[in-house]
Amino acid sequence: MTTRLYLDDPYQTEFEASVVHRVEVDGKLGLILNQTCFYPTAGGQPCDRGSLNQVPVVDVLERDDEILHVVEGAVDADRVHGRIVWERRFDFMQQHSGQHVLSGSVLRVLDADTVSSHLGEETSSIEIARGDLTDRQAKATEESANGIVFENRAIKTYFLSADEVARLPVRKIPPQKDRFRIVEVEDFDYSACGGTHCRRTGEIGLIKVGRRERVRKNVRLHFLCGARALADYRWKSQMVEKLAVRYSAKATDVLGFVAKQAEENKELQRRLDNLSERAMEFEAEVLLSKAVPCGEMKLVRAIFDHRPFDEIKSLARRIADSDRAVVLLGNRGDKGQLAFSCSEDLPYNMNDLMSDACAMLDGSGGGSPSLAFGGGPLVENVEEAVQGAFECILKGE
């Protein structure tokens, strides 16, 4: 049984221990020690990182009453000096203690239980037993949680028997045990928990509720605490200030300017689409006027340079739909591209024609008898490929 030093003092960062057992974990060495400061992945909280005799600890796992330290290298000594990464430990202390305060606020403000919680590397979340949550309710919950932070209440941990726990307003009692570790936010929240926590709520720092999402019949609240909330505020503040400079506006007016520009952009895009449509119609007429007569149909061919292929495909379809024509278009860009089209009533197979043409580009393509696209890396052969298809049509092949 591993003695868990973090239960008594989560602020302890170094320790001495004896190696009790060595095992292999996915090709790496795993060490079981007689005692440790390393918190294992458990209860929705990620494990600590650090080192044993300066060898990096890459994972910490819980195996019954033992804690397994997975290391990135050899540790031959029977005695080790352990060191945890304090910045990571304190970050998760802030997130975990903040989660307890937030869940307590959810219960008091919304009369809703926390169904589950997750502490992530970048963001954390709780899932609450509510079908929906308004902006006003989310704000009230956030304000309640931060009020507890500002009051700097004590956070206590202690062990109680099942009978003693039954006399406390514990939010969620886990499966039956002889003893429970209780984390109490003074006169506010009581939870059975084995995680690492701050001594006082003031150490949590700001609790910021983020986005909300529906999960099954519940609502998931994402949140940030402490240094994470500060970092989030910092980049968002910088972004708003840059936008304010960009629009020569007050920070509080930026949203209005952005919304106005978005509407203007939509109108400009509508006008651009209309002009593009008219230009495409005109271009189709020009190409048809230059088409080579071939019996009762017209044969259109053209080569473009670095033109968006979607435009070329649209142009091929438009011409074939507007007249009895076979359309053979090529594009010389980063690679060679081909777009072949013909009117539905013409006895030609663009798919077969495309296969032969793409072979000249060392590429591939396909489609239907009336419309096919393709390409390949031999850009220099685009004109030859179009010309080959053109001659096949002229010969009636």
Phi and psi in degrees as a GROMACS rama.xvg file:
@    title "Ramachandran Plot"
@    xaxis  label "Phi"
@    yaxis  label "Psi"
@TYPE xy
-84.9068  127.667  THR-2
-74.904  125.37  THR-3
-98.0586  96.5505  ARG-4
-65.0268  -27.3691  LEU-5
-68.511  -19.0631  TYR-6
-67.5708  -36.7767  LEU-7
-87.1817  -34.4031  ASP-8
-146.468  91.6351  ASP-9
-69.446  -8.49825  PRO-10
-89.8547  -6.73764  TYR-11
-74.5702  128.42  GLN-12
-113.525  -14.8332  THR-13
-132.277  152.644  GLU-14
-161.516  161.606  PHE-15
-110.639  143.721  GLU-16
-153.444  162.161  ALA-17
-103.961  142.917  SER-18
-79.9116  119.468  VAL-19
-90.0443  -37.5174  VAL-20
-158.919  149.055  HIS-21
-119.093  134.773  ARG-22
-136.464  167.832  VAL-23
-103.177  132.998  GLU-24
-127.839  104.376  VAL-25
50.0955  45.3706  ASP-26
83.3165  -0.88862  GLY-27
-113.177  162.027  LYS-28
-81.4734  132.399  LEU-29
-117.071  131.58  GLY-30
-115.337  131.071  LEU-31
-104.221  125.8  ILE-32
-110.795  162.231  LEU-33
-74.6812  -23.4767  ASN-34
-155.315  157.885  GLN-35
-159.197  153.157  THR-36
-96.1774  -9.40554  CYS-37
-75.114  124.558  PHE-38
-84.097  129.906  TYR-39
-84.2668  162.074  PRO-40
-63.515  115.137  THR-41
-168.299  150.413  ALA-42
61.0852  29.0855  GLY-43
81.7241  2.9954  GLY-44
-110.42  128.455  GLN-45
-65.7438  160.348  PRO-46
-77.5353  165.476  CYS-47
-73.6261  162.452  ASP-48
-120.837  161.26  ARG-49
165.12  -142.757  GLY-50
-151.858  155.993  SER-51
-123.575  117.398  LEU-52
50.9083  42.1951  ASN-53
67.4161  7.95813  GLN-54
-92.3287  126.043  VAL-55
-59.1463  136.377  PRO-56
-95.0215  116.946  VAL-57
-100.957  -13.7113  VAL-58
-160.65  149.378  ASP-59
-134.122  121.081  VAL-60
-119.634  150.638  LEU-61
-101.747  121.811  GLU-62
-122.633  97.4965  ARG-63
56.4018  -117.77  ASP-64
-96.7925  7.27017  ASP-65
-111.406  154.727  GLU-66
-116.997  127.219  ILE-67
-104.828  123.386  LEU-68
-101.747  113.876  HIS-69
-91.7391  122.085  VAL-70
-114.167  154.185  VAL-71
-98.4048  68.4934  GLU-72
147.449  -172.237  GLY-73
-93.1621  137.443  ALA-74
-130.614  100.192  VAL-75
-90.8323  -23.1462  ASP-76
-70.7809  153.744  ALA-77
-87.793  -14.1297  ASP-78
-117.864  138.726  ARG-79
-130.106  152.605  VAL-80
-108.208  119.726  HIS-81
-102.263  147.01  GLY-82
-143.506  128.336  ARG-83
-98.918  156.59  ILE-84
-78.9983  108.267  VAL-85
-64.1833  -39.1732  TRP-86
-59.3925  -41.0231  GLU-87
-68.7085  -44.5255  ARG-88
-58.034  -49.0681  ARG-89
-67.7601  -34.3515  PHE-90
-57.3278  -48.2816  ASP-91
-74.5328  -25.0567  PHE-92
-63.0073  -43.4479  MET-93
-62.7824  -46.3278  GLN-94
-65.2932  -42.5482  GLN-95
-70.8113  -44.7358  HIS-96
-64.6723  -38.726  SER-97
-62.6513  -37.107  GLY-98
-62.1058  -41.7756  GLN-99
-62.1178  -43.3214  HIS-100
-65.6114  -42.2283  VAL-101
-65.2568  -43.4411  LEU-102
-63.738  -37.5527  SER-103
-63.6288  -37.5535  GLY-104
-69.7436  -38.2859  SER-105
-59.109  -41.9494  VAL-106
-66.5422  -42.2484  LEU-107
-76.7182  -42.3925  ARG-108
-81.9826  -40.6982  VAL-109
-107.99  -7.58016  LEU-110
55.0868  44.2377  ASP-111
-126.708  138.555  ALA-112
-81.4504  151.862  ASP-113
-88.0572  116.594  THR-114
-77.9454  -39.959  VAL-115
-158.266  164.117  SER-116
-140.583  153.645  SER-117
-143.21  126.765  HIS-118
-105.186  110.133  LEU-119
-98.4603  173.315  GLY-120
-68.9325  -28.7066  GLU-121
-118.262  -39.4723  GLU-122
-139.543  156.712  THR-123
-123.776  166.226  SER-124
-154.916  157.205  SER-125
-128.543  147.317  ILE-126
-108.332  123.221  GLU-127
-114.725  150.351  ILE-128
-81.5435  72.21  ALA-129
-143.145  146.011  ARG-130
-78.4982  -25.4337  GLY-131
-155.155  173.065  ASP-132
-156.255  121.348  LEU-133
-81.8527  165.321  THR-134
-59.527  -40.7442  ASP-135
-64.0932  -41.265  ARG-136
-67.2985  -40.2225  GLN-137
-63.2558  -40.8816  ALA-138
-65.8316  -41.9605  LYS-139
-62.9042  -39.7014  ALA-140
-65.0084  -44.3898  THR-141
-61.9534  -43.2131  GLU-142
-65.7705  -38.4758  GLU-143
-62.6637  -44.5513  SER-144
-63.4806  -44.315  ALA-145
-70.3999  -26.9198  ASN-146
-61.397  -39.9976  GLY-147
-66.8733  -36.7305  ILE-148
-62.4303  -47.1465  VAL-149
-65.9135  -26.8425  PHE-150
-76.4253  -9.78285  GLU-151
52.3055  50.3446  ASN-152
-72.6681  153.493  ARG-153
-71.2934  145.344  ALA-154
-115.831  115.882  ILE-155
-112.314  149.099  LYS-156
-127.461  138.207  THR-157
-161.179  162.14  TYR-158
-103.05  138.003  PHE-159
-134.488  156.792  LEU-160
-77.9829  168.975  SER-161
-60.4214  -39.0131  ALA-162
-65.5503  -40.1453  ASP-163
-67.9992  -38.681  GLU-164
-63.8475  -35.92  VAL-165
-62.0489  -20.5172  ALA-166
-92.2262  0.118511  ARG-167
-109.384  152.784  LEU-168
-80.3477  60.4967  PRO-169
-70.4233  130.798  VAL-170
-60.8327  -45.8436  ARG-171
-147.175  114.576  LYS-172
-91.7763  123.895  ILE-173
-70.8449  178.112  PRO-174
-51.3563  152.721  PRO-175
-53.7337  129.365  GLN-176
-137.259  168.374  LYS-177
-76.6269  -36.5424  ASP-178
-134.912  145.294  ARG-179
-124.069  140.559  PHE-180
-92.0552  120.215  ARG-181
-103.434  134.118  ILE-182
-108.935  117.497  VAL-183
-112.229  124.052  GLU-184
-90.4826  113.086  VAL-185
-40.3646  117.065  GLU-186
55.575  26.1529  ASP-187
-136.063  -50.4857  PHE-188
-142.183  137.889  ASP-189
-127.13  124.553  TYR-190
-138.604  142.777  SER-191
-83.105  118.112  ALA-192
-157.193  141.547  CYS-193
-107.702  14.86  GLY-194
-85.0925  -179.663  GLY-195
-96.1809  138.167  THR-196
-139.376  159.785  HIS-197
-71.6395  164.516  CYS-198
-80.7717  -32.6009  ARG-199
-140.128  154.998  ARG-200
-65.807  -25.8595  THR-201
-59.7575  -28.205  GLY-202
-71.6933  -18.3279  GLU-203
-64.849  -33.9395  ILE-204
76.1317  -166.127  GLY-205
-62.1445  138.253  LEU-206
-108.059  117.235  ILE-207
-117.718  117.88  LYS-208
-81.1437  131.539  VAL-209
-105.537  -134.484  GLY-210
-70.5279  157.306  ARG-211
-122.685  148.695  ARG-212
-148.96  149.276  GLU-213
-79.7388  132.692  ARG-214
-132.39  112.148  VAL-215
53.7283  -118.375  ARG-216
-104.337  12.1002  LYS-217
-115.209  178.81  ASN-218
-119.722  133.154  VAL-219
-102.217  126.452  ARG-220
-106.028  123.91  LEU-221
-92.5631  143.185  HIS-222
-148.374  160.28  PHE-223
-131.716  144.82  LEU-224
-128.779  152.235  CYS-225
59.1426  -127.295  GLY-226
-62.0279  -32.2572  ALA-227
-65.966  -42.7132  ARG-228
-64.567  -38.3148  ALA-229
-64.0506  -45.1383  LEU-230
-62.4361  -39.0385  ALA-231
-65.2391  -43.5273  ASP-232
-64.1204  -38.22  TYR-233
-62.3549  -50.4381  ARG-234
-70.8206  -32.733  TRP-235
-69.5483  -37.9749  LYS-236
-64.2937  -43.3371  SER-237
-62.8473  -39.3198  GLN-238
-64.5042  -43.7892  MET-239
-64.4162  -41.0058  VAL-240
-64.1267  -39.9109  GLU-241
-65.6306  -39.4448  LYS-242
-66.395  -36.5089  LEU-243
-62.7412  -41.2945  ALA-244
-65.9793  -41.1066  VAL-245
-60.5028  -39.2317  ARG-246
-99.3093  3.15074  TYR-247
51.8017  49.7002  SER-248
-134.444  166.827  ALA-249
-70.5403  151.147  LYS-250
-56.7487  -35.7895  ALA-251
-71.3651  -14.8739  THR-252
-101.807  -1.67858  ASP-253
-58.639  -43.9207  VAL-254
-58.2663  -41.1675  LEU-255
-63.8164  -40.9694  GLY-256
-66.4426  -41.1509  PHE-257
-64.3529  -43.1805  VAL-258
-62.8436  -40.5248  ALA-259
-64.2301  -42.968  LYS-260
-66.183  -36.1909  GLN-261
-61.4813  -41.6246  ALA-262
-66.2372  -40.6764  GLU-263
-63.4635  -40.2614  GLU-264
-64.5451  -38.136  ASN-265
-61.9493  -41.3919  LYS-266
-67.7053  -41.5567  GLU-267
-64.5504  -37.8702  LEU-268
-66.3365  -39.1344  GLN-269
-61.4053  -43.6454  ARG-270
-67.2561  -39.1625  ARG-271
-64.4172  -41.3868  LEU-272
-62.0098  -39.5745  ASP-273
-65.3287  -43.3803  ASN-274
-66.5062  -38.6504  LEU-275
-64.1712  -38.2196  SER-276
-63.8997  -44.2943  GLU-277
-66.4636  -38.6951  ARG-278
-65.3165  -37.8851  ALA-279
-65.6533  -40.6573  MET-280
-61.6645  -43.8745  GLU-281
-64.0667  -42.5522  PHE-282
-64.4567  -39.7987  GLU-283
-61.6175  -40.7271  ALA-284
-64.7939  -40.8352  GLU-285
-63.6673  -45.8188  VAL-286
-64.3833  -38.4657  LEU-287
-65.3492  -34.8422  LEU-288
-68.0548  -22.3791  SER-289
-100.19  5.16751  LYS-290
-66.7075  153.591  ALA-291
-89.9347  122.273  VAL-292
-63.6289  140.023  PRO-293
-145.64  87.4957  CYS-294
68.3929  -129.08  GLY-295
-92.3622  12.0399  GLU-296
-126.613  177.104  MET-297
-119.367  146.346  LYS-298
-117.395  113.405  LEU-299
-108.752  132.65  VAL-300
-140.394  146.965  ARG-301
-162.207  148.828  ALA-302
-120.265  133.73  ILE-303
-118.689  160.019  PHE-304
-119.213  121.872  ASP-305
50.6944  45.0898  HIS-306
-100.73  142.703  ARG-307
-54.1612  127.377  PRO-308
-65.8299  -29.248  PHE-309
-60.4326  -36.8617  ASP-310
-65.8811  -40.4406  GLU-311
-66.1015  -42.7129  ILE-312
-62.9074  -42.3094  LYS-313
-64.0845  -40.129  SER-314
-64.6317  -40.9969  LEU-315
-61.4662  -44.6858  ALA-316
-64.9803  -42.5108  ARG-317
-62.0562  -43.9364  ARG-318
-65.6347  -44.9192  ILE-319
-65.234  -29.3585  ALA-320
-80.1134  -21.9533  ASP-321
-91.912  -16.2286  SER-322
-157.339  166.93  ASP-323
-77.4831  101.649  ARG-324
-152.813  154.13  ALA-325
-108.523  129.814  VAL-326
-118.81  124.001  VAL-327
-124.654  104.669  LEU-328
-118.476  140.665  LEU-329
-127.128  157.552  GLY-330
-139.511  127.26  ASN-331
-102.493  99.5022  ARG-332
-125.708  -137.575  GLY-333
-64.4685  -24.4106  ASP-334
-143.553  168.495  LYS-335
-79.9769  137.221  GLY-336
-132.835  144.807  GLN-337
-132.485  143.279  LEU-338
-136.35  113.501  ALA-339
-114.622  136.373  PHE-340
-147.728  153.45  SER-341
-148.813  157.645  CYS-342
-62.5072  146.852  SER-343
-58.874  -30.157  GLU-344
-89.0799  4.71323  ASP-345
-91.9635  143.986  LEU-346
-86.409  52.0615  PRO-347
-124.802  154.885  TYR-348
-116.969  102.863  ASN-349
-67.9222  -27.8987  MET-350
-64.352  -47.2264  ASN-351
-64.6224  -42.4371  ASP-352
-61.6297  -39.3579  LEU-353
-66.7347  -39.5343  MET-354
-59.6743  -44.8776  SER-355
-66.479  -40.1744  ASP-356
-68.0701  -40.4699  ALA-357
-66.822  -26.6856  CYS-358
-61.6564  -30.4706  ALA-359
-73.4402  -18.4561  MET-360
-99.0666  3.42413  LEU-361
57.7196  39.9797  ASP-362
-134.417  -151.781  GLY-363
-152.691  167.004  SER-364
-175.951  -178.305  GLY-365
174.505  -177.692  GLY-366
162.452  -140.672  GLY-367
-111.551  174.434  SER-368
-59.1279  -28.0945  PRO-369
-101.605  -10.486  SER-370
-154.89  125.24  LEU-371
-146.962  147.484  ALA-372
-131.189  155.136  PHE-373
-174.595  -174.653  GLY-374
176.726  -178.931  GLY-375
-174.212  173.547  GLY-376
-75.6446  -18.8432  PRO-377
-81.4055  77.9599  LEU-378
-58.5778  -36.2472  VAL-379
-65.7846  -12.3303  GLU-380
-100.52  8.33592  ASN-381
-60.8288  -48.6629  VAL-382
-63.2113  -39.7746  GLU-383
-64.7231  -38.0334  GLU-384
-66.375  -42.2814  ALA-385
-66.1596  -40.825  VAL-386
-64.3756  -38.6764  GLN-387
-62.6133  -42.9761  GLY-388
-65.5812  -39.1524  ALA-389
-59.2544  -45.3349  PHE-390
-68.6638  -34.0811  GLU-391
-62.4123  -41.2224  CYS-392
-67.0125  -43.1105  ILE-393
-60.396  -36.9602  LEU-394
-81.0051  -6.91144  LYS-395
75.9692  24.0752  GLY-396
